[in-house]
Amino acid sequence: MTVATVINHLLRRGWVNKVISIESELKQVSKKLELLRRELERVASSFELVHQDVVAISQSLDKLIIRYMELKKQEEYIKKK
């Protein structure tokens, strides 16, 4: 069987078109994956910055809550006297 015969056989069955279609879609999917990977890296970088800000705000809030509770205790102590 010659190469031409095999190609003609595949063409008649539509396999070559399917392979070309699959290859084309694979290229598109690969490009989309790369774009999404870059976007994920960008978002992850932004998230890290946001996460650090959230942690800092949370720590400040914790300190303020503790200070508020201390002041309330002092206030209650003074009122009881």
C-alpha positions in Angstrom: 0.0 0.0 0.0 1.5 3.3 -1.0 1.4 6.5 1.0 -1.0 8.0 -1.6 -3.3 5.1 -1.2 -3.3 5.5 2.6 -3.9 9.2 2.3 -6.8 8.7 -0.1 -8.3 6.1 2.2 -8.0 8.5 5.2 -9.4 11.4 3.2 -12.4 9.3 2.1 -13.1 8.4 5.7 -12.7 12.1 6.8 -9.9 11.2 9.3 -7.4 13.7 8.0 -10.0 16.5 8.4 -10.7 15.2 11.9 -7.0 15.2 12.8 -6.5 18.7 11.4 -9.6 19.9 13.3 -8.3 18.3 16.5 -4.8 19.8 16.0 -6.4 23.2 15.4 -8.5 22.9 18.5 -5.5 21.7 20.5 -3.6 24.9 19.5 -6.6 27.1 20.5 -6.9 25.3 23.9 -3.2 25.5 24.5 -3.3 29.3 23.9 -6.3 29.7 26.2 -4.5 27.6 28.9 -1.4 29.8 28.6 -3.6 33.0 28.9 -5.4 31.5 31.9 -2.1 30.5 33.5 -0.8 34.1 33.1 -4.0 35.5 34.5 -3.8 33.1 37.5 -0.3 34.2 38.2 -1.3 37.8 38.1 -4.3 37.2 40.4 -2.2 35.1 42.7 0.3 38.0 42.9 -2.5 40.4 43.7 -4.0 38.0 46.2 -0.8 37.8 48.1 -0.7 41.6 48.4 -4.4 41.7 49.4 -3.8 38.8 51.9 -0.9 40.7 53.5 -3.2 43.7 53.9 -6.0 41.6 55.3 -3.7 40.0 57.9 -2.3 43.5 58.9 -5.8 44.9 59.2 -6.9 41.8 61.2 -4.0 42.2 63.6 -4.8 45.9 64.1 -8.4 45.0 64.7 -7.4 42.4 67.3 -5.3 44.9 69.1 -8.1 47.5 69.1 -10.6 44.9 70.4 -8.2 44.0 73.3 -7.6 47.7 74.1 -11.4 48.3 74.0 -11.9 45.4 76.5 -9.2 46.7 78.8 -10.7 50.2 78.8 -14.2 48.7 79.5 -12.8 46.8 82.4 -11.2 50.0 83.8 -14.4 51.9 83.3 -16.4 49.2 85.1 -13.9 49.2 87.9 -14.0 52.9 88.3 -17.9 52.9 88.3 -18.0 50.3 91.0 -15.9 52.4 93.4 
